[in-house]
Amino acid sequence: MSRGRVALLSLIVCATLPYVAYSAPVFAGTPADELKARCEEDAGVRVYSRATDVDGYARLPEEPEPTIEQIASGNVSDATMGGDCFPCFEELVRYGYAYVETYYISAKDRKKPAPDYLLFGLQRDYYTNQTGLYRYRLVDRNESPELCQPFDHMIEKAQAASVRGDRADARLIIFEREYREHMMALAGRCIYGERIAQYTAPYVIRRTKTVIEQHAWKTAGARIVKLRRTVETTGGDVLAEGITYGLVRGEDPYSPARENCGSTQLPSLTEILSPAIPAAKER
């Protein structure tokens, strides 16, 4: 994944990831004591097993809202996210997966952003304007040219924005950069997003956030934020996980953690879910 994409997506995720759940401390003492104990308990990255000959996988939205069922039905409002893996250049072209299942939330169903976060929240639709679950895959232009129309429309929008010097929309920035990076490897193919009723992939990527707080803590606004990222089977077996803890002080929900431990940076996904199709080489 390119550094530019990592930076933009990291900003988007950090600004929009909702508080998934609240939890009480399990260790006695101050917030610093709680952080130290939790860090020693399970912070860090662990790979338990690996899968081979994987055709594809699904990416889950941050829990608990909106749920997969709500997104699939289109029954979503004031969502803090737009979509994920949009539209999966690296996963399909570079890594070699046959498909990726993910979600998209249309502009009309998203929460209007605060002025300070306009980078993340320009309410526009390009690739599709329907909230739902989608399966992205490569298709041959000669065999199915009609399926490439949304993709080509996105290319035109991104290139026009680049010519104008319009850098306000993170999605266009990412799309235009990644299209240029992978255009030779596409080799007469486009990426098609097919709306689906439900996920069918045997593996999923999940991200959760838990806030641990205790009213007895004397430090106003002190809380510990747990982030967990997992690669697991649809049956719930965890193949790999990464856990971080951060001690946050202050009432601002976007206050950065001053003390932290662990990591959610898992090994390359292809090391955990080895694609059935060998990764394409850039030409």
C-alpha positions as CSV (number, residue, x, y, z in Angstrom):
1,M,0.0,0.0,0.0
2,S,1.4,3.4,-0.9
3,R,2.4,5.8,1.8
4,G,0.0,8.4,0.5
5,R,-2.9,6.0,0.7
6,V,-1.9,4.9,4.2
7,A,-1.7,8.5,5.4
8,L,-5.1,9.5,3.9
9,L,-6.9,6.4,5.0
10,S,-5.3,6.6,8.5
11,L,-6.7,10.1,8.9
12,I,-10.1,9.1,7.6
13,V,-10.3,6.0,9.9
14,C,-9.0,7.9,13.0
15,A,-11.5,10.7,12.5
16,T,-14.5,8.6,11.9
17,L,-14.1,5.4,13.8
18,P,-17.0,5.4,16.3
19,Y,-16.9,4.4,19.9
20,V,-17.8,0.7,19.6
21,A,-18.4,-0.1,23.2
22,Y,-17.6,1.1,26.7
23,S,-15.9,-1.1,29.3
24,A,-15.0,-0.7,32.9
25,P,-11.4,-1.2,34.1
26,V,-10.5,-4.7,35.2
27,F,-7.3,-3.8,37.0
28,A,-7.2,-1.7,40.2
29,G,-5.4,1.6,40.3
30,T,-4.9,4.7,38.2
31,P,-5.4,5.0,34.4
32,A,-1.7,4.5,34.0
33,D,-1.9,1.3,36.0
34,E,-4.8,0.1,33.9
35,L,-2.9,0.9,30.7
36,K,0.2,-0.9,31.9
37,A,-1.7,-4.0,32.9
38,R,-3.6,-4.2,29.6
39,C,-0.5,-3.7,27.6
40,E,1.1,-6.6,29.3
41,E,-2.0,-8.7,28.9
42,D,-2.6,-8.8,25.2
43,A,-1.2,-5.7,23.3
44,G,0.6,-6.4,20.0
45,V,0.4,-8.5,16.9
46,R,-0.2,-12.2,16.8
47,V,-0.6,-14.6,13.8
48,Y,-2.2,-17.9,14.8
49,S,-2.6,-19.5,11.4
50,R,-2.6,-18.9,7.7
51,A,-4.9,-19.8,4.8
52,T,-3.9,-20.7,1.3
53,D,-5.6,-20.7,-2.1
54,V,-7.9,-17.9,-1.0
55,D,-10.1,-16.5,-3.8
56,G,-11.4,-13.5,-1.8
57,Y,-12.4,-12.0,1.5
58,A,-14.8,-9.4,2.9
59,R,-14.2,-6.2,4.8
60,L,-16.6,-5.4,7.6
61,P,-17.6,-1.8,8.6
62,E,-16.6,-0.6,12.1
63,E,-19.1,-1.9,14.6
64,P,-21.7,-1.4,15.9
65,E,-23.4,1.0,13.4
66,P,-24.4,0.8,10.7
67,T,-24.7,-3.0,10.7
68,I,-24.1,-5.2,7.7
69,E,-27.9,-5.8,7.5
70,Q,-28.7,-2.1,7.5
71,I,-26.1,-1.4,4.8
72,A,-27.4,-4.4,2.7
73,S,-30.9,-3.1,2.8
74,G,-29.9,0.5,2.2
75,N,-31.4,1.5,5.6
76,V,-28.7,3.9,6.7
77,S,-28.6,7.5,7.8
78,D,-26.0,9.8,9.4
79,A,-23.2,7.3,8.8
80,T,-19.7,8.4,9.7
81,M,-18.1,6.4,6.9
82,G,-18.3,6.2,3.1
83,G,-16.8,2.9,2.2
84,D,-13.8,0.7,2.2
85,C,-11.2,-0.6,-0.3
86,F,-12.5,1.8,-2.9
87,P,-12.3,0.3,-5.5
88,C,-9.6,-2.2,-4.4
89,F,-6.8,-1.7,-6.9
90,E,-4.0,-3.2,-4.8
91,E,-6.1,-6.1,-3.6
92,L,-7.3,-7.2,-7.1
93,V,-4.4,-6.0,-9.4
94,R,-1.3,-6.3,-7.2
95,Y,-2.2,-9.0,-4.7
96,G,-4.2,-11.2,-7.1
97,Y,-7.4,-11.8,-5.2
98,A,-10.3,-12.8,-7.5
99,Y,-12.7,-10.6,-5.6
100,V,-13.1,-8.4,-2.5
101,E,-16.5,-7.9,-0.8
102,T,-17.0,-4.6,0.9
103,Y,-19.6,-1.9,1.6
104,Y,-20.4,1.5,0.3
105,I,-22.6,4.2,1.9
106,S,-23.9,6.9,-0.5
107,A,-23.5,10.6,0.1
108,K,-27.1,11.1,1.1
109,D,-26.8,8.6,3.9
110,R,-23.6,10.0,5.4
111,K,-23.3,12.4,8.3
112,K,-22.4,16.0,7.3
113,P,-18.9,16.6,8.5
114,A,-17.7,19.3,10.9
115,P,-15.9,22.1,9.1
116,D,-12.6,20.9,10.6
117,Y,-12.9,17.6,8.8
118,L,-13.9,18.6,5.3
119,L,-11.1,16.5,3.8
120,F,-13.0,13.4,4.9
121,G,-16.5,14.5,4.2
122,L,-17.1,15.9,0.7
123,Q,-20.5,14.4,0.1
124,R,-20.2,13.1,-3.4
125,D,-20.8,9.8,-5.2
126,Y,-18.7,8.7,-8.1
127,Y,-18.5,4.9,-8.6
128,T,-22.0,4.2,-7.4
129,N,-24.7,6.1,-5.6
130,Q,-26.4,3.2,-3.9
131,T,-25.8,2.2,-0.3
132,G,-25.2,-1.5,-0.1
133,L,-22.7,-4.4,-0.1
134,Y,-20.5,-4.8,-3.2
135,R,-18.2,-7.4,-4.7
136,Y,-15.3,-5.9,-6.6
137,R,-13.7,-7.9,-9.3
138,L,-11.7,-7.5,-12.5
139,V,-13.5,-7.9,-15.9
140,D,-12.2,-8.1,-19.4
141,R,-13.1,-5.0,-21.4
142,N,-13.6,-6.9,-24.6
143,E,-16.0,-9.4,-23.1
144,S,-18.0,-7.0,-20.9
145,P,-17.5,-3.4,-22.0
146,E,-20.7,-2.2,-20.5
147,L,-19.6,-3.2,-17.0
148,C,-16.6,-0.9,-17.3
149,Q,-18.7,2.3,-17.7
150,P,-18.8,3.3,-14.0
151,F,-15.0,2.6,-13.7
152,D,-14.3,4.8,-16.8
153,H,-16.5,7.5,-15.5
154,M,-14.5,7.5,-12.2
155,I,-11.2,7.7,-14.2
156,E,-12.5,10.8,-16.1
157,K,-13.6,12.5,-12.8
158,A,-10.3,11.8,-11.1
159,Q,-8.2,12.9,-14.1
160,A,-10.2,16.1,-14.5
161,A,-9.8,16.9,-10.8
162,S,-6.1,16.3,-11.1
163,V,-5.8,18.7,-14.1
164,R,-7.7,21.4,-12.1
165,G,-5.5,20.8,-9.1
166,D,-8.5,19.9,-7.0
167,R,-7.1,18.1,-4.0
168,A,-10.1,18.5,-1.7
169,D,-11.6,15.0,-2.1
170,A,-9.6,12.2,-0.5
171,R,-11.3,9.5,-2.6
172,L,-10.4,11.2,-5.9
173,I,-6.9,11.7,-4.8
174,I,-6.5,8.1,-3.8
175,F,-8.2,6.8,-7.0
176,E,-6.2,8.9,-9.4
177,R,-2.9,8.0,-7.7
178,E,-3.6,4.3,-7.6
179,Y,-5.0,4.2,-11.2
180,R,-1.8,5.7,-12.5
181,E,0.2,3.2,-10.4
182,H,-1.7,0.1,-11.7
183,M,-2.9,1.2,-15.1
184,M,-0.3,-0.9,-17.0
185,A,-1.1,-4.0,-15.0
186,L,-4.8,-3.7,-15.6
187,A,-4.0,-4.6,-19.2
188,G,-7.4,-4.3,-20.9
189,R,-9.4,-4.9,-17.8
190,C,-11.5,-2.7,-15.5
191,I,-12.8,-3.1,-11.9
192,Y,-16.5,-3.8,-11.7
193,G,-18.5,-3.3,-8.5
194,E,-21.5,-5.7,-8.3
195,R,-24.1,-5.1,-5.6
196,I,-24.8,-8.2,-3.6
197,A,-27.4,-9.1,-1.0
198,Q,-24.9,-10.6,1.5
199,Y,-21.3,-11.5,2.0
200,T,-20.2,-14.9,0.8
201,A,-16.5,-14.7,1.3
202,P,-15.0,-17.3,3.8
203,Y,-12.8,-14.7,5.5
204,V,-13.4,-11.3,6.9
205,I,-11.4,-8.3,8.2
206,R,-12.8,-6.7,11.3
207,R,-11.9,-3.5,13.2
208,T,-13.3,-2.6,16.6
209,K,-12.8,0.2,19.1
210,T,-13.5,0.0,22.8
211,V,-13.3,2.8,25.3
212,I,-12.4,1.9,28.8
213,E,-13.2,4.5,31.4
214,Q,-13.8,4.8,35.2
215,H,-15.7,7.6,36.8
216,A,-13.5,7.2,39.9
217,W,-10.4,8.1,38.0
218,K,-9.5,11.6,39.2
219,T,-8.0,12.8,35.9
220,A,-10.9,14.5,34.1
221,G,-11.7,12.9,30.8
222,A,-9.1,10.1,31.2
223,R,-9.9,7.0,29.2
224,I,-8.1,4.1,27.6
225,V,-8.9,3.4,23.9
226,K,-8.5,-0.2,22.6
227,L,-8.2,-0.7,18.9
228,R,-8.3,-4.3,17.6
229,R,-7.9,-5.5,14.0
230,T,-8.5,-9.1,13.1
231,V,-8.5,-11.5,10.1
232,E,-10.9,-14.3,10.8
233,T,-13.1,-16.9,9.3
234,T,-16.8,-16.3,9.0
235,G,-17.1,-18.9,11.7
236,G,-15.2,-16.7,14.1
237,D,-11.8,-18.4,14.2
238,V,-9.1,-15.7,14.4
239,L,-6.2,-16.2,12.1
240,A,-4.4,-13.0,13.1
241,E,-5.0,-10.0,15.4
242,G,-3.4,-6.7,16.3
243,I,-4.3,-4.8,19.5
244,T,-3.3,-1.3,20.7
245,Y,-4.1,0.6,23.8
246,G,-3.8,4.3,24.3
247,L,-4.3,6.5,27.3
248,V,-6.2,9.7,26.3
249,R,-6.7,12.7,28.6
250,G,-9.2,15.4,27.9
251,E,-12.8,15.8,26.8
252,D,-12.1,16.2,23.1
253,P,-13.2,12.8,21.4
254,Y,-10.3,13.3,18.9
255,S,-7.6,13.9,21.5
256,P,-4.5,11.9,20.7
257,A,-3.2,9.2,23.0
258,R,-0.2,10.5,24.9
259,E,0.8,7.0,26.1
260,N,0.2,3.9,24.1
261,C,1.4,0.3,23.4
262,G,0.9,-2.5,20.9
263,S,0.1,-2.3,17.2
264,T,-2.7,-3.1,14.7
265,Q,-0.3,-3.2,11.8
266,L,-0.7,-6.9,10.7
267,P,1.7,-8.6,8.3
268,S,0.8,-8.2,4.6
269,L,-2.6,-9.7,4.1
270,T,-1.2,-12.0,1.4
271,E,0.9,-13.6,4.1
272,I,-2.2,-14.5,6.1
273,L,-4.6,-15.1,3.2
274,S,-2.5,-16.4,0.4
275,P,-4.3,-15.7,-2.9
276,A,-5.2,-18.6,-5.2
277,I,-4.1,-16.5,-8.2
278,P,-0.4,-15.3,-8.1
279,A,-0.1,-11.6,-7.6
280,A,0.3,-9.6,-10.8
281,K,3.6,-8.1,-11.7
282,E,3.6,-4.4,-12.6
283,R,4.5,-3.9,-16.2
